[in-house]
Structures are given as C-alpha cells and as structure tokens.
Amino acid sequence: MTALVLIDVQRGLQQIGFYGAERNNPDAEENCGRLLTFFRKKQWPIFHVKHNSTNLGSPLHRSKITNAFHPAAEPLINEPIFEKTVNSAFIGTPLENRLRTGNINSLIIAGLTIEHCISTSVRMASNLGFNVTLVSDATAAFDKIGHDGNNYPADVIFHAELANLKNEFATIKDTNTLLDDLDI
Amino acid sequence: MTALVLIDVQRGLQQIGFYGAERNNPDAEENCGRLLTFFRKKQWPIFHVKHNSTNLGSPLHRSKITNAFHPAAEPLINEPIFEKTVNSAFIGTPLENRLRTGNINSLIIAGLTIEHCISTSVRMASNLGFNVTLVSDATAAFDKIGHDGNNYPADVIFHAELANLKNEFATIKDTNTLLDDLDI
C-alpha cells in the first residue's frame, strides 16, 4: 500500500531571511496541497510530519505562529500528525511502526527542505526498506554559504541533492507525472 | 568519549568509471589513514564500517576483490568491523548500541562517499544525539547527472553536501586542523 508523507509543510519555511537569502520552488506548498487533495479523494493513507524546533529563535519553534501548518497542507481531523524535533521523520516518532502495522511499503514524500529534513527522511526511509518516490516540485531548497566560503544558490543545492537521492534512495517525479501515474 | 568511525574506505571506491566520470579528493583514503594512526597512538576507540553491496555488478559486492579495505585503512585484529548493506552505518548494524555502551557521545566521521553513505550516516548520527565532526579532506564525491539532465561535477556535489551538513548536522574540519585540535 502507498502512503503520502508530508514533512514540515509549515508557514515558517516561507521566512526566507532566516534560512538563507533565497528559496527555489515557490509553488512547493501548493503542490503538496495537490497531492493531499488527490490522496483524500482516493482515501489513501496520509501522514503529516511537523517540526518543533528546539531553537527559541527559529520560525518553527512551538511558541511561534509560523510553527503552524501552511494553509495548503492543513491536516484534517482524522489525519495523523507526527511531531519531531530532529530532521528525520523516523527518529523520536512512531512513524516507522505505524507504516509497518498499516502494511505500507511505498511512500510518496514531499515537503521541506530537500537538503535537511526531506533528504534525511528519504535516505532513512529507503534504508529501512520502503520504496520511496520524492516529488521534485513539491520540495524546495535554500541557498547556502559553503565551507569554502562560496555561495551555493538554492537551485544548485536543490539539483545536487536531487541528484544524490535519485536512484540510490528514491524515484524522482514531478507532481503532474506522479498524479497521472497514480490515477489509474 | 570520542571515537573514530571510518565508513566504506574500500578499494572499490577508487573505481571511478563505475560511480561517475570523476572523483574529487584523491587523498581522502590517505587522510583516513592519518586519522587511524593518530587514534591508534592515543588508544582511542576506532570503528570500521564496511559496505557489502547487494548489486552483483558493484565493485563493493562481497565476491569482488575491490570489496576489501583500502590499504590505508586496513583494520587491526582488535578493531571492530561493522558490515552493512545499506548506506547508513546505523541501520542493520549494532553500531549505535556499541557506541552507547562504550559511553561514546562524540564521533569523528570520515570515508566515502560524502553524498551517499557519509551524508546518510552523519545525518542519522546527529539525529540520534551524537556530536559529529566530519573530516572534509578525508571524504570525497563523484560527479552526477542531475534530474534536469545537467552534469554536476564532483566538486559541486562535494561542496553542496558539505554545506548541507555544516552546522545542521556536523562540525566540518580538515585532517590537519582536527589532529591539531585533538592533540592537546
């Protein structure tokens, strides 16, 4: 069985100044919303993962209004939410156990950010034996200053991480292709 | 207590044609050897992690001579070896348990490749609560063809992944700086 796992689709990840100077894929949250609508219509399993930062200054700290889900990915009352304080959706949460007991072996993963929580969760999901599809336009990256002092633009961080995950850890599809493939 | 964790320092990862068109940091294995010599002299804990690929065609398949440790990082008889078949050194191995029972909370991680097994293991080590230092010139990347069809050179893959891991998951130091800092 296939489940949708949406990770950290929260308002705070639109606060670009805190995480970098720029972010790519401004429509990532809307594409997460399209995935959600599709899975609800099919009545297929949906799992929301939410980050509660331990850093008081973070937009994702529980005390901040920006800790809230993005309006495009607001959970319904019957959709389980797994709260976490680290990057991996599988560490400190019962997510793995819930997937196993639900006979779910295939995961559609989307959310933010590709280079931190998405990559960590995709890598771990794959290494735990799940069949993972990462939705390329339903995730996004921030730019970074490298260890070498150079700036790595959001698009470079995004495409390098996508290339690292491709084949080794996940199948990569965009939202349109994925929804076409699933809607059979 | 601080331990050295060397991951996949095996001959096969010098077979550049199999993994890409080029690899950066040709001295990575020699730098792993320098870390090993230092930790042996100090009699500090050392853990070797070895990859046994499940892909028959891989240079790291157990049937291949290139599955062997690189000569620079050959384990001594008293140094534990953890064999794995996935990227993370913590999945399917008793490594986490051995570190916890040894009261080890700080890890120096080096080996190959930064974008696959090193990144996955560093991310998971950090999320499990270990204090991680990644040795920048004792790891290396291969180039990749991106999902967009563009080529991402080994140096770009390397620096983008280092930037993703820096601060969020690990402290980054080169071998000389690390050995100076540890030799107090």
Interface residues (C-beta under 8 A of the other chain):
Chain A: V86 N87 S88 I91 E115 H116 S119 T120 R123 M124 S126 N127 L128 S136 K144 I145 G146 H147 D148 N150 Y152 V156 I157 H159 A160 E161 L162 A163 N164 K166 E168 F169 I172
Chain B: V86 N87 S88 I91 E115 H116 S119 T120 R123 M124 S126 N127 L128 S136 K144 I145 G146 H147 D148 N150 Y152 V156 I157 H159 A160 E161 L162 A163 N164 K166 E168 F169 I172
